Amino acid sequence: MASSTQQLPPGWAAEWDAANQRYLFIETATGRTQWDPPSHIPTAPMDEHGPSVSPPPTHQSKRRQYAAGQTQAYYGTTDGFVDSSYGAAGVMGAQTQQPVASGPLFTPGLAAEQQFAAQQQQPLYQAPPSYEAQYINAPGFGQEPAYYPPSASAPVNQLADQFGQMGFGQKPLQLYTTNLLTSPPDPRELSYPPPEIRLPPNSCITASPYANADYTYQRCTLNAIPTTSSLLNKAKIPLALVITPYRTVKDGDTPVPLVTDTVIARCRRCRTYINPYVQFIDGGNRWRCCMCNMSNEVPQLFDWDQVRNQPGDRWARDELNHSVVEFVAPTEYMVRPPQPAVYVILIDVSHTAIQSGMVATATRTILESLERIPNEDQRTKIAIIAYDTSLYFFSMPPGTTESTMLVVSDVDDVFLPKPTDLLVNLSEAKASLESLLTRINDMFQDNHTVGSAMGPALQAGFKLMAPIGGKIIVLSASLPNVGAGALKNREDPKILGTSKESGLLQPASPFYKTFAIECSRAQVSVDMFLFSASYQDVASLACLPHYTSGQTFFYPAFSASRTEDAIKFAHEFGEILAMPIMLEAVMRVRASKGLRMASFHGNFFVRSTDLLAMPAVPMDQSYAIEVQIEDTITAPFVVFQTAVLHTTCYGERRIRVITLALPTTSSLSELFASADQVAIATLLANKAVERSLTHKLEDSRDAVMQKLVEILLSYKSSMTAAGAGASAQLAISENLKMLPLLVLGLLKNVGIRQSAQIPPDLRAYAQSLLTSLPSQLLIPYIHPNFYSLHNMPPEAGTVGEHGVILPVPLPLTSERLERHGLYLIEDSQNMFLWVGRDAVPSLVEDVFNLPSYDVLRGGKTALPVLDNDFSQRVNAIVQKIREMRRGVYYPHLYVVKEDGEPPLRLWALSCLIQDRADVLPSYQQFIGQVRDKVNGVGTY
């Protein structure tokens, strides 16, 4: 929207934030950022068509939207969700629910800037202005702010402003309390940015808006760090970092700047890389480390422009202006010359693999992806090994189109049948590789061998590439049962749902962990693509990617005869082959004095106390690291710095450095106001999975629940008038309002859900997703998105200024399902198109090209693109959801009929986590249980 930038006063700039679909306003003199337009200019709405903002109010009348029931009483009848009927150009009303007056519940605090004056000017009962919260912990989206007496708020605000201008510290975050019992969760809040990071004045040496890490790279559960461990213990909020160091750079993202002059300034004592939070002293000849206060010399060539061969501008250097930066590493950062990218692909060619169509789909995908495999330096090597109960090697001499198959039947003592031409240069052997890939499926077309020597195939692949390192990609369609790593079917329905179930989620054979550690040592990473229609022991096989920083993909009951299955696998496999990866990487996180990295969660091997070994870092994989406060922190702010030393897949040694600065605080209220609920939920997901493996699934669920109760109990006792006594309310800060629902979503997730019907393979795969997905994918995985399509506003599904516009997400309850409606539910892995039984024939015809609901079939589908506006809008929304998030996943689309197959209906309805399901409570029941525990009525 052009007007947002045109109306800015001098000294302000506006930048579009694609992740949040909003403008970010930057004060160029100080680098301070805010979501609200600068307050002394007339405000215009930021983006009328963004997915998280309601369209403008209209004069059309609204009818009530909820079925009679508890949800209506809970959400109220005046809401901000869409309401019109299919075929009508209905537009959504912009009203949102008013908070219920809750007396002494609101924490004594400061009113937001200029809110009181605005309140005085508004006529009574006027609809609230459509403004957006400046940061996440303020009441947003049209809610009336809490009323504070002007006598208390105004002078304190002015005083804080004056002290801030005088340099006496930053203005603290304001705390807003909400009552969970009367304040319904709004799914749009999950797309808000984390609470604002308010650093003290002059903490940064640059005014660059990129001086602090973007939260998609590195975020902390607390955006203000407590000065003592006792304060942290009192708040009960875990302190941890969630890191996605190799995040994809999409259109509109700031590219990571590259420092090519190999001048790398590091602290002599703690080895911190120079960053925007150091201080220059001694006339600029020395710099003081922001971690340990050590004084260091500035390198001689730091102020020299090597490209132009003349003195350079120090303040223009990327490492002093950007928190995320990459350095080209000099030779002292190399143990050996940078390795080439190496891919060894192991293809299961047993009878089941051939019959399912997996081999034909895989070889066609490799063939189509040969040009996309990273090979800029022409050094990439590739090998293909097929296996059933024997191993089949392929010799591809360079310069020919011929290839020879060599069979090794002795799988107990694996050896390479030929010293050369098995692992070949991709460019030199391209012709023979293309010829081989077209023939593999035909070679084994009549193979009736049943069995899998996956372990020996892994050993063979390892022997091929161990001197160099690289990536092994395993495609397996059956349980490994021959040679090393042979597994037995241990699926036992009788122990599902019992305390012994967690045993099925642990590896059955020690081979997979010991082999993984060997791989890690030799810089070999393993990716698993698993396809079996029967038990495959995902828990054991996922061990290899877990310790070698790989990824696991699972396609239960795969059949390439279903086009949707073939498209999903080909898309994900092709993206993995084409993905630029970091090779032979090690990662270390440093922090200011008094802080220590305590425990690590994610796919890697901890080589020493805090050095994480990652043979190949895939894009968009996430890691969680818990932080301990060892000593009292006296500094006004602290710094966390993640460094990843790696080789790019085109042969350059680099260091990626991500720096995050956070203020310190001794105030409990500021601690709560700075909490990032998305980061907390990401950490809890990692810890829940880990606990389910070391203890029992029930222990894992109890630990998550207990952590939530502890946080709420701490808030009630220290931040509300009720103190330690019982309370009829359940108080939490506004910025943590969605945490109980995220916890409920986690407790209902397949990975740790209480159930006796979940197959161990599905549970193990869900757990591998919970520990590796970045927050952007993990949050919808535990809190799905739910859209109403039949009555979406006319702009939804059309292309706006910043891409396809999505409808407003609805609360996750089936009481929103109307019998004539069309709904989309998605959890980043699957999408469900729910069709109500009374859907009008015109709706079914416009979307599915079928005459009526009765002839519509449920199940996996590919939506037809028809020559009508509604079909194109629905297809645009489905496509946008598949493309908008980082990661290679391509969600299946299922059509679910309201009176269709019960298993599919129940699966789709299980995404509506605010409903009661089986033994699991509804959100209202859950909040009631939590309140009882907080008040000491229930037991843990």
WOWO-V724170 format. One record per residue. RES is the residue in one letter. NEAR is the number of other C-alpha atoms within 12 Angstrom. Layout:
RES:NEAR, RES:NEAR
//
This chain:
M:22, A:16, S:17, S:29, T:26, Q:17, Q:22, L:26, P:21, P:16, G:18, W:29, A:29, A:33, E:31, W:27, D:28, A:26, A:31, N:31, Q:31, R:34, Y:33, L:33, F:31, I:30, E:25, T:22, A:17, T:26, G:30, R:33, T:33, Q:33, W:38, D:33, P:34, P:30, S:22, H:14, I:17, P:16, T:23, A:25, P:27, M:36, D:33, E:30, H:32, G:37, P:43, S:33, V:42, S:41, P:35, P:27, P:27, T:17, H:11, Q:16, S:15, K:24, R:18, R:20, Q:30, Y:28, A:21, A:15, G:16, Q:23, T:28, Q:22, A:22, Y:30, Y:35, G:26, T:24, T:27, D:34, G:37, F:43, V:43, D:40, S:26, S:27, Y:29, G:22, A:16, A:20, G:28, V:32, M:39, G:33, A:33, Q:31, T:33, Q:31, Q:30, P:32, V:24, A:20, S:25, G:20, P:22, L:32, F:34, T:35, P:23, G:28, L:36, A:34, A:35, E:30, Q:21, Q:29, F:24, A:18, A:20, Q:25, Q:15, Q:14, Q:15, P:11, L:11, Y:11, Q:15, A:21, P:26, P:29, S:29, Y:34, E:37, A:34, Q:31, Y:35, I:40, N:42, A:41, P:38, G:35, F:36, G:28, Q:30, E:34, P:36, A:35, Y:30, Y:27, P:19, P:24, S:14, A:17, S:25, A:22, P:16, V:22, N:26, Q:21, L:19, A:23, D:19, Q:16, F:18, G:20, Q:17, M:15, G:16, F:18, G:25, Q:32, K:30, P:36, L:39, Q:41, L:39, Y:39, T:41, T:42, N:35, L:39, L:32, T:30, S:33, P:37, P:37, D:40, P:34, R:36, E:41, L:39, S:34, Y:37, P:39, P:40, P:42, E:40, I:43, R:37, L:37, P:31, P:25, N:26, S:32, C:36, I:32, T:32, A:27, S:29, P:32, Y:35, A:36, N:44, A:38, D:34, Y:37, T:39, Y:41, Q:43, R:48, C:48, T:43, L:44, N:47, A:43, I:51, P:45, T:33, T:27, S:26, S:20, L:29, L:35, N:21, K:27, A:38, K:31, I:45, P:42, L:41, A:43, L:50, V:50, I:47, T:45, P:48, Y:42, R:37, T:29, V:23, K:19, D:17, G:16, D:21, T:25, P:20, V:29, P:26, L:25, V:31, T:24, D:27, T:24, V:28, I:38, A:31, R:30, C:27, R:22, R:17, C:24, R:25, T:37, Y:45, I:46, N:46, P:44, Y:44, V:40, Q:30, F:29, I:18, D:13, G:10, G:20, N:19, R:24, W:34, R:32, C:34, C:41, M:41, C:30, N:26, M:25, S:25, N:29, E:25, V:30, P:22, Q:17, L:22, F:33, D:23, W:22, D:21, Q:17, V:11, R:10, N:11, Q:12, P:15, G:18, D:16, R:24, W:21, A:22, R:32, D:32, E:41, L:37, N:31, H:37, S:43, V:43, V:41, E:38, F:35, V:30, A:31, P:23, T:15, E:14, Y:23, M:22, V:16, R:18, P:18, P:32, Q:36, P:38, A:46, V:46, Y:47, V:44, I:46, L:44, I:46, D:52, V:46, S:39, H:28, T:32, A:41, I:40, Q:32, S:32, G:34, M:45, V:45, A:33, T:37, A:44, T:37, R:30, T:31, I:40, L:30, E:23, S:27, L:30, E:20, R:21, I:34, P:32, N:30, E:19, D:20, Q:23, R:26, T:36, K:40, I:43, A:44, I:48, I:46, A:45, Y:50, D:41, T:35, S:35, L:41, Y:41, F:38, F:39, S:31, M:36, P:28, P:23, G:18, T:19, T:20, E:22, S:30, T:25, M:26, L:23, V:24, V:27, S:23, D:21, V:30, D:22, D:18, V:28, F:25, L:31, P:25, K:22, P:16, T:17, D:32, L:37, L:40, V:35, N:31, L:39, S:24, E:24, A:32, K:32, A:24, S:32, L:40, E:29, S:24, L:33, L:36, T:25, R:23, I:37, N:30, D:19, M:20, F:28, Q:22, D:17, N:24, H:16, T:22, V:25, G:31, S:41, A:43, M:48, G:43, P:39, A:49, L:50, Q:38, A:39, G:45, F:41, K:30, L:39, M:35, A:28, P:19, I:32, G:41, G:50, K:53, I:48, I:43, V:47, L:46, S:49, A:46, S:48, L:39, P:41, N:27, V:27, G:28, A:28, G:34, A:31, L:31, K:22, N:21, R:28, E:29, D:21, P:19, K:15, I:20, L:26, G:26, T:21, S:22, K:24, E:36, S:35, G:27, L:38, L:42, Q:35, P:32, A:27, S:26, P:20, F:27, Y:36, K:26, T:23, F:33, A:40, I:30, E:27, C:44, S:41, R:31, A:30, Q:42, V:49, S:54, V:51, D:43, M:42, F:40, L:42, F:41, S:35, A:25, S:23, Y:31, Q:42, D:43, V:47, A:42, S:43, L:49, A:43, C:42, L:45, P:47, H:46, Y:42, T:48, S:51, G:48, Q:45, T:47, F:41, F:41, Y:40, P:28, A:27, F:34, S:29, A:27, S:17, R:21, T:20, E:24, D:32, A:32, I:30, K:35, F:40, A:35, H:30, E:35, F:41, G:30, E:28, I:40, L:37, A:28, M:32, P:30, I:41, M:47, L:47, E:47, A:46, V:38, M:40, R:38, V:44, R:36, A:41, S:42, K:29, G:28, L:34, R:31, M:30, A:24, S:26, F:36, H:40, G:43, N:43, F:46, F:39, V:28, R:21, S:13, T:16, D:26, L:25, L:38, A:41, M:47, P:52, A:54, V:50, P:47, M:33, D:38, Q:45, S:46, Y:49, A:45, I:44, E:34, V:34, Q:30, I:29, E:20, D:17, T:24, I:30, T:21, A:30, P:30, F:38, V:42, V:48, F:43, Q:43, T:43, A:39, V:42, L:40, H:42, T:40, T:38, C:39, Y:26, G:30, E:32, R:34, R:36, I:40, R:40, V:47, I:48, T:48, L:46, A:44, L:42, P:41, T:39, T:38, S:27, S:27, L:35, S:37, E:40, L:46, F:48, A:45, S:46, A:48, D:45, Q:47, V:45, A:48, I:45, A:49, T:50, L:47, L:50, A:50, N:42, K:38, A:39, V:43, E:34, R:28, S:35, L:30, T:21, H:23, K:28, L:39, E:29, D:27, S:31, R:34, D:29, A:28, V:41, M:37, Q:27, K:32, L:42, V:38, E:30, I:39, L:44, L:35, S:33, Y:42, K:39, S:29, S:27, M:36, T:34, A:24, A:25, G:23, A:18, G:18, A:21, S:28, A:22, Q:36, L:43, A:46, I:46, S:44, E:44, N:48, L:47, K:42, M:41, L:43, P:49, L:43, L:42, V:42, L:42, G:46, L:45, L:43, K:42, N:41, V:34, G:41, I:47, R:45, Q:33, S:27, A:23, Q:22, I:30, P:33, P:39, D:43, L:36, R:38, A:43, Y:41, A:36, Q:44, S:46, L:43, L:44, T:43, S:44, L:44, P:44, S:48, Q:40, L:41, L:43, I:40, P:41, Y:40, I:46, H:48, P:42, N:41, F:40, Y:43, S:43, L:46, H:42, N:34, M:41, P:38, P:31, E:35, A:43, G:35, T:29, V:20, G:20, E:19, H:26, G:26, V:29, I:36, L:44, P:44, V:41, P:38, L:42, P:40, L:42, T:39, S:36, E:27, R:37, L:34, E:27, R:22, H:27, G:35, L:39, Y:44, L:42, I:47, E:41, D:38, S:38, Q:38, N:32, M:40, F:42, L:43, W:46, V:41, G:34, R:25, D:22, A:32, V:25, P:25, S:22, L:34, V:36, E:25, D:31, V:35, F:33, N:22, L:20, P:17, S:22, Y:34, D:21, V:16, L:28, R:24, G:28, G:30, K:26, T:25, A:27, L:32, P:22, V:21, L:20, D:15, N:19, D:20, F:36, S:27, Q:25, R:33, V:40, N:32, A:31, I:37, V:39, Q:27, K:28, I:39, R:29, E:22, M:31, R:32, R:33, G:37, V:34, Y:35, Y:36, P:36, H:35, L:35, Y:33, V:36, V:35, K:36, E:34, D:23, G:25, E:17, P:16, P:17, L:27, R:27, L:24, W:29, A:39, L:37, S:36, C:40, L:43, I:48, Q:42, D:30, R:25, A:29, D:17, V:16, L:26, P:26, S:30, Y:36, Q:31, Q:25, F:33, I:36, G:25, Q:28, V:37, R:34, D:24, K:26, V:37, N:28, G:19, V:15, G:14, T:15, Y:21
//
